[in-house]
Amino acid sequence: MANNVAETLIGAAVLAVAGGFLVYAAQTTGLSSGGDSYSLTANFRSIEGVSVGTDVRVAGVKVGRVTAIDLNPTTYEAVTSFSVSADIQLPDDSDVKISTEGLLGGNYVDITPGGSEFLLADGDEILNTQGAVSFLNLLMKFASGND
């Protein structure tokens, strides 16, 4: 009988640790529903290297994540939706671009706040955008001598 109690306690401890790992993973990957945020959209010519879950940053600090990517069949631009933490209020003349973390790093969405007195609200679109710059395309242009 003592073995059954010990086995039960060990099993409960293993389940508690596994649950803790799941909670930690959800919080660090942004999958948890905790915290308020609002949704913004932006249209890009190219979002190469960006996918759902990619970081959204302001001044290098993660403030949200990409929530959806669709193709506009009329303009052939990538319509990108992303969430931003509710405590970060962005001016309506902010810029958004696809940046890279270095030569071999991944891409992320970088927001540069503007100077307007008017703020973006849930569902607004950021109009000033710059798509991803392909390092390979730049290298090919340099190697071929084309402008």
Secondary structure, DSSP 8 states (H G I E B T S, - for coil): -HHHHHHHHHHHHHHHHHHHHHHHHHHHTT-S--S-EEEEEEEES--TT--TT-EEEETTEEEEEEEEEEE-TTT--EEEEEEEETT---BTT-EEEEEESSSSS-EEEEEE----SSB--TT-EE-EEE----HHHHHHHHHHT--
